[in-house]
Amino acid sequence: MNQTRIVKKKPYLLLIIITFIGFSLSACAPKMVTKGDTFPLLYEERPASILILPPINESTAAEAKDYYATTIQEPLSFSGYYVFPYEITTEILKMEGIYDAELMKDLPLQKFSEYFGTDAVLFTTIKKWDLAYMVLVSNLTVSIDCELKSTKSNATLWRYNGTVVVDLSGGNTGGGIAGLIAKAIVAAISSAMADYVPHARTANYRALSTMPYGKYHPLYRKDRDQQFIEQTRPKQ
């Protein structure tokens, strides 16, 4: 009699397990949002031109700032915006005594509109420019925070992070001890030859793929329903 009751309860138990798994998968799935719902101010202000400020470097790599600065102008222009030549504007800013973009994040940005005629200013922050090397495992990480701010309202029009993590260890070489030695050699050589610039470009494209297109792009104002993964930011 007891066995019969147990058998009858099994389908309900299975249903509970399946339901639990379904809820777990739903909770782990990334939330998708649209450009129109997430960045409505950018569609309202319709900036056509963007000035790129010198990057803010929060990584431990002193050279990251100069290398990264060479990677952002091209992908931003491909998004349909007029981008002021970075080298020229940077020299002008240095002549005016402006070296650190971090000092300007909370200041009125109208002066940039007066001096350059730009509609918006792009702030970039290098969060990670790191190489983690642990004998058999070597990972390169580039992580960039991007924020577009209006020179009219000082409001944030768009913000996103682009991150790239690259495994430089060469995968599974097999072959026991000999394979482990080979893997260690591959990791060491790859780490020594690591070139961050291509991966920084990839990080930029990942971030900028979420930005509504500018007026010089064929999909201008036609991309409101395009979806991307929502990023949640830690509370300050």
C-alpha positions in Angstrom: 0.0 0.0 0.0 2.8 2.4 0.9 4.6 1.6 -2.4 1.4 2.5 -4.4 1.3 5.9 -2.7 4.9 6.6 -3.4 4.5 5.7 -7.1 1.5 8.0 -7.4 3.4 10.9 -5.8 6.4 10.5 -8.2 4.8 12.4 -11.2 4.0 15.4 -8.9 7.6 15.3 -7.5 8.9 15.3 -11.1 6.7 18.2 -12.0 8.0 20.2 -9.0 11.6 19.5 -10.0 11.0 20.5 -13.6 9.2 23.7 -12.5 12.1 24.5 -10.1 14.6 24.0 -12.9 12.6 26.3 -15.2 12.5 29.1 -12.7 16.3 28.7 -12.0 17.1 28.9 -15.7 14.8 32.0 -16.1 16.5 33.7 -13.2 20.0 33.0 -14.7 19.0 34.2 -18.2 20.2 37.7 -19.0 17.5 40.4 -19.2 17.1 41.8 -22.7 16.2 45.5 -23.2 15.7 47.7 -26.2 17.6 50.8 -27.2 14.5 52.9 -27.3 13.5 52.1 -23.7 17.0 52.3 -22.3 18.4 55.4 -23.9 15.3 57.7 -24.7 17.3 60.9 -24.1 19.7 60.1 -27.0 16.7 59.8 -29.4 15.3 63.1 -28.0 18.4 65.2 -28.3 19.7 63.5 -31.6 23.4 64.5 -31.2 25.2 64.4 -34.6 28.8 65.1 -33.4 30.9 63.7 -30.6 34.1 64.8 -29.0 36.2 62.0 -27.4 37.9 63.1 -24.2 41.2 61.5 -23.0 40.5 58.1 -21.4 40.5 57.7 -17.6 42.8 54.9 -16.6 41.8 53.0 -13.5 43.9 49.9 -14.4 47.3 49.1 -13.1 48.9 49.4 -16.6 50.5 52.9 -17.0 50.6 52.5 -20.8 46.9 51.6 -21.2 45.7 55.1 -21.7 47.9 55.8 -24.8 47.2 52.5 -26.4 43.5 52.6 -25.8 43.1 56.1 -27.2 44.0 54.8 -30.6 41.1 52.4 -30.7 37.9 54.3 -30.1 37.5 56.9 -32.9 36.9 54.5 -35.7 34.2 52.3 -34.2 32.4 55.4 -33.0 32.4 56.9 -36.5 31.0 53.7 -37.9 28.0 54.1 -35.6 26.9 57.1 -37.7 28.4 60.1 -35.8 30.8 62.8 -36.8 33.7 62.3 -34.5 36.2 65.1 -34.0 39.8 64.0 -34.8 41.1 62.8 -31.4 44.7 63.8 -31.8 43.9 67.4 -32.7 41.3 67.9 -30.0 43.5 66.3 -27.4 46.3 68.7 -28.2 43.9 71.7 -28.0 42.7 70.5 -24.6 46.3 70.1 -23.4 47.0 73.7 -24.5 44.1 74.7 -22.3 45.5 72.8 -19.4 43.0 70.0 -19.6 44.8 66.7 -19.1 42.5 64.7 -16.9 38.9 63.9 -18.1 38.0 62.6 -14.7 37.9 66.2 -13.3 35.3 67.2 -15.9 32.8 64.4 -15.4 30.6 66.4 -13.0 31.3 69.9 -14.5 29.0 71.7 -17.0 30.0 70.6 -20.5 28.5 73.6 -22.4 32.0 75.0 -23.0 32.8 72.1 -25.3 29.9 73.1 -27.4 31.1 76.7 -27.5 34.8 75.8 -28.3 34.2 72.8 -30.7 30.6 72.9 -31.7 30.1 69.4 -30.5 26.7 68.0 -29.4 28.0 65.4 -27.0 31.2 64.3 -25.2 32.3 60.7 -24.7 34.0 59.7 -21.5 35.8 56.4 -21.5 37.2 54.7 -18.4 39.7 51.8 -18.5 38.6 49.5 -15.8 40.9 46.5 -16.6 43.9 46.2 -18.8 45.3 43.1 -17.2 47.3 40.0 -17.9 46.7 37.2 -15.3 49.5 34.6 -15.6 49.5 31.5 -13.4 52.0 29.0 -14.9 49.5 26.9 -16.9 46.8 29.5 -17.4 47.1 33.0 -18.9 44.1 35.4 -19.4 44.1 38.8 -20.9 41.2 41.1 -19.9 40.2 44.5 -21.3 37.2 46.2 -19.8 36.0 49.7 -20.8 33.2 51.8 -19.4 31.8 54.3 -21.9 29.5 57.2 -21.1 28.1 59.8 -23.6 27.0 63.1 -22.1 25.2 66.0 -23.6 26.8 69.4 -24.0 23.3 70.9 -23.9 21.7 69.3 -20.8 24.8 67.7 -19.2 22.7 64.5 -19.0 24.0 61.0 -19.7 22.6 60.0 -23.1 24.2 56.5 -23.2 26.3 54.3 -21.0 27.6 50.8 -21.4 30.6 48.5 -20.6 32.6 46.5 -23.1 34.7 43.6 -21.8 36.9 41.1 -23.5 38.5 38.1 -21.8 41.0 36.1 -23.9 42.5 32.7 -22.9 46.2 32.7 -23.9 47.0 29.3 -22.4 46.6 27.4 -25.7 43.8 25.1 -24.5 44.3 21.4 -23.7 47.6 20.0 -25.1 47.2 16.6 -23.6 50.2 14.2 -23.2 50.6 14.0 -19.5 53.6 15.8 -18.0 55.0 16.7 -21.4 51.7 18.2 -22.3 51.6 20.3 -19.2 55.1 21.6 -19.9 54.1 22.5 -23.5 51.1 24.3 -22.1 53.2 26.3 -19.7 55.5 27.3 -22.5 52.6 28.3 -24.7 51.1 30.4 -21.9 54.4 32.1 -21.2 55.1 32.9 -24.9 51.5 34.1 -25.5 51.6 36.3 -22.4 54.9 37.9 -23.5 53.5 38.6 -27.0 50.0 39.7 -25.9 48.7 42.7 -27.9 45.9 44.5 -26.2 44.9 46.9 -29.0 42.9 44.4 -31.1 41.0 43.3 -28.0 40.4 46.9 -27.0 38.8 47.4 -30.4 36.6 44.4 -29.8 35.6 45.7 -26.4 34.6 49.0 -28.0 32.5 47.4 -30.7 30.7 45.3 -28.0 29.8 48.5 -26.0 29.0 50.6 -29.0 26.7 48.0 -30.5 24.1 49.1 -27.8 24.3 52.7 -28.8 21.5 54.1 -31.0 22.9 54.9 -34.4 23.7 58.5 -35.4 22.3 60.5 -38.3 25.0 59.3 -40.8 24.0 55.6 -40.4 21.3 54.0 -42.6 19.5 52.7 -39.5 19.3 56.1 -37.9 16.1 56.3 -35.8 15.1 52.8 -37.0 16.8 50.9 -34.2 14.5 51.6 -31.2 13.5 47.9 -31.0 16.9 46.5 -31.2 17.7 44.4 -28.1 20.8 43.9 -26.0 21.7 42.6 -22.6 20.9 44.9 -19.7 23.8 45.8 -17.5 23.2 46.5 -13.8 25.6 48.8 -12.1 26.6 48.5 -8.4 25.2 51.1 -6.1 27.6 53.9 -5.3 
